[in-house]
């Protein structure tokens, strides 16, 4: 599956647009992770526990996006984007979305 953030894929043309596809992940840090992140925030700098959690959540959201597009019959996703939000101050929602398309080489 080709996944791009651009409108076009070099060397390919869109032959069918199938519609919006998405992958959603909601993650929460455990009490230990929250405690370590809280202590680290007192000193300042990057909070590695949250960075790692969000990187993993993005990967899972893209995996789910690809599964969704594949189920629609797509072989590519164009205009892929991420969105995120916080739920109840303890959870992060990550959404990967884009347009599922069928492309062919030119």
C-alpha positions in Angstrom: 0.0 0.0 0.0 1.4 3.4 -1.0 0.7 6.0 1.6 1.6 9.7 0.8 0.8 13.1 2.2 0.7 14.6 -1.3 -2.1 14.8 -3.7 -0.3 12.8 -6.4 2.0 9.8 -6.5 5.0 10.2 -8.9 4.7 7.7 -11.8 1.1 6.8 -11.0 -2.3 8.1 -11.9 -5.5 7.8 -9.8 -8.0 5.6 -11.7 -10.6 5.4 -8.9 -11.4 7.4 -5.7 -12.9 5.2 -3.1 -13.4 7.7 -0.3 -12.2 8.6 3.1 -10.3 6.0 5.1 -9.1 6.4 8.7 -7.4 4.6 11.6 -8.0 5.6 15.2 -6.0 4.8 18.4 -6.7 5.9 21.9 -3.8 5.5 24.4 -3.3 6.1 28.1 -0.1 6.1 30.1 -0.1 3.8 33.1 0.4 5.2 36.6 4.1 4.6 36.5 4.5 6.4 33.2 2.5 9.3 34.4 4.5 9.5 37.6 7.8 9.5 35.7 6.6 12.0 33.1 5.3 14.2 36.0 8.7 14.2 37.7 10.5 14.8 34.4 8.2 17.8 33.7 9.5 19.5 36.8 13.0 19.6 35.4 11.9 20.5 31.8 12.9 19.1 28.5 11.5 16.3 26.4 9.3 13.7 28.2 10.5 10.5 26.5 7.7 8.4 27.9 5.1 10.4 26.1 7.1 10.8 23.0 7.5 7.0 22.7 3.8 6.5 23.4 2.7 8.9 20.7 5.2 7.5 18.1 3.8 4.0 18.7 0.2 5.3 18.6 0.9 7.0 15.2 2.3 3.8 13.8 -0.7 1.9 15.0 -3.1 4.5 13.5 -1.4 4.2 10.1 -1.6 0.4 10.3 -5.3 0.7 10.9 -5.7 3.3 8.2 -4.0 0.9 5.7 -6.3 -2.0 6.8 -9.4 0.2 6.4 -8.3 1.3 2.9 -7.4 -2.2 1.9 -10.9 -3.4 3.0 -12.3 -0.7 0.6 -10.3 -2.1 -2.3 -7.6 0.6 -2.4 -4.0 0.1 -3.3 -2.9 3.6 -2.2 -3.8 6.5 0.2 -3.3 10.1 -0.8 -3.4 13.2 1.3 -2.7 11.3 4.5 -2.9 13.4 7.7 -2.7 13.0 11.4 -5.0 14.6 14.0 -4.8 14.3 17.8 -6.7 15.3 20.8 -6.7 14.7 24.6 -9.4 12.9 26.4 -9.9 13.4 30.1 -6.3 14.6 30.6 -5.1 11.0 30.7 -5.7 9.7 27.2 -4.5 10.7 23.8 -6.5 10.0 20.6 -4.5 9.8 17.4 -6.3 9.6 14.0 -4.6 8.9 10.7 -6.8 9.7 7.7 -6.6 10.1 4.0 -8.3 9.3 0.7 -8.4 5.7 -0.4 -7.6 5.4 -4.1 -6.8 2.9 -6.8 -3.7 3.9 -8.8 -1.9 2.5 -11.7 1.6 3.1 -13.1 1.9 5.4 -16.1 
